Structure formats: C-alpha cells, structure tokens
Amino acid sequence: MNLQVEDKISFERSFTKEDVELFTKISLDEGNHHITPDEQGRLVIQGLLTATLPTKIGGENNVLARTMNFEFLRPVFTGDTIFCEVTIEKLEKQANNRTAIMATFTCTNQKEKQVLKGNFAGVVL
C-alpha cells in the first residue's frame, strides 16, 4: 500500500447524456429531471452517479468501504466537469494484516462551486 495520511488524490470527469441514461436503467432512478432536458438541453445527473467519483479512488486503492457519507450541495448537469479530491485522514494497521482507512472528499464543478462533499471509512485489502 502506497497511501499515506494527508495524501490528496484527485481526478476529474464530465458526465454525458449516455451516462445518465445507463445509470437510470441500472438504478431505476427515473425522476423527470433525469429524463427530460432543461431549457439548456441538459439533464440533471443522479446524486449517486455523482457519488461514484470518490468511489473510483477507493477502487483504485483496493478499499473495501464500510461507511460512506454524502452531502449533495448543488445539482450536477450533463456537460459539467467535476473535479474530485480525496484526502486520506487516517490509516491504522490492524491485527489481520489489513489497514483501516478514513478519508474525506470534495467535488467541485468547472465554476469552482462545491457540488458534493463527504467521507468514507473501511479497510484497505
């Protein structure tokens, strides 16, 4: 494991109409705002689709999450570019040769407005 306390891991992503359509099929979250474009031709992205951003970083580091807390601050639309930054807050060796982890995250849009924040905890396998 190469993670250290205070590490910051980041990446960005833009969601497409196709991403929203696929997530709608998988999640069955069929709110009208996810299906019908607004006056600018955009769809609102499901909150849990936006929440896949910090889970990507957990997945890349082989984290098995036990808890995840999300605070959705403003809507994300198709075409928005979302920057996600995860900060490793705690790493603690366990007797079973695993490492407990706790991290916080923030996601901001291309206008530098925070759209999502939260934290997760689990173990690094």
Protein Blocks (a to p, Z undefined) as FASTA:
>chain_A
ZZdehiacdddddddfklmmmmmmmnopacfklmmccfkopacddfklmmmmmmmmmmmn
opacfbdcdddfbdcdehiacddddddfbdcddfkopacdddddddddfkopafbdcddd
dddZZ
